[in-house]
């Protein structure tokens, strides 16, 4: 995977899915699942059906990826 230049549209820097995954540190499958479940922004289709994300969407996805959740119950297994 190579890091590409961001796509600039109307002076807004959009990231491709590949670049977003590198920046946020999640897998493609995880991002797609979160999108399907409505947990993160879905992004936008650009020209050749490439999915791109605005800076605000990247921030929202990053915040979701790095959230801290409480442990339910006593935190033990079994």
TITITI-454695 format. One line per field, with one value per residue (C-alpha): x, y, z; residue number from 0. Coordinates in steps of 0.5 Angstrom, whole numbers, padded with zeros to 4 digits. Example, Ala and Ser with C-alpha at 12.3 -4.5 7.8 and 13.67 -1.06 7.14 Angstrom:
2
east <- 0025 0027
north <- -0009 -0002
up <- 0016 0014
seq <- 0 1
***
This chain:
78
east <- 0000 0003 0001 -0002 -0003 -0010 -0015 -0017 -0024 -0026 -0020 -0022 -0017 -0020 -0017 -0018 -0020 -0013 -0010 -0016 -0014 -0007 -0008 -0013 -0010 -0016 -0017 -0022 -0027 -0027 -0028 -0034 -0037 -0037 -0040 -0046 -0048 -0048 -0043 -0038 -0039 -0040 -0036 -0037 -0036 -0032 -0031 -0029 -0033 -0027 -0030 -0027 -0027 -0027 -0023 -0029 -0031 -0023 -0024 -0030 -0028 -0021 -0025 -0029 -0023 -0020 -0026 -0026 -0032 -0033 -0033 -0039 -0040 -0034 -0029 -0028 -0029 -0032
north <- 0000 0007 0013 0018 0025 0027 0029 0037 0039 0046 0047 0041 0036 0029 0022 0016 0010 0007 0014 0014 0007 0008 0015 0012 0005 0000 -0005 -0004 -0009 -0006 0001 -0002 -0006 0001 0005 -0001 0000 0007 0008 0013 0017 0014 0018 0021 0018 0021 0021 0013 0011 0012 0013 0019 0023 0030 0032 0032 0025 0023 0026 0023 0016 0017 0019 0013 0008 0011 0011 0009 0004 0002 -0005 -0008 -0013 -0014 -0015 -0022 -0028 -0035
up <- 0000 -0002 0001 -0004 -0005 -0002 -0007 -0007 -0009 -0008 -0004 0001 0002 0002 0003 0000 0003 0003 0006 0011 0013 0014 0018 0023 0023 0022 0017 0011 0013 0020 0016 0012 0018 0022 0015 0014 0022 0021 0027 0022 0016 0009 0005 -0002 -0009 -0013 -0021 -0022 -0016 -0011 -0004 -0001 0006 0008 0014 0018 0017 0018 0025 0026 0024 0028 0034 0034 0032 0039 0043 0050 0053 0060 0061 0062 0068 0072 0066 0067 0063 0064
seq <- 0 1 2 3 4 5 6 7 8 9 10 11 12 13 14 15 16 17 18 19 20 21 22 23 24 25 26 27 28 29 30 31 32 33 34 35 36 37 38 39 40 41 42 43 44 45 46 47 48 49 50 51 52 53 54 55 56 57 58 59 60 61 62 63 64 65 66 67 68 69 70 71 72 73 74 75 76 77
***
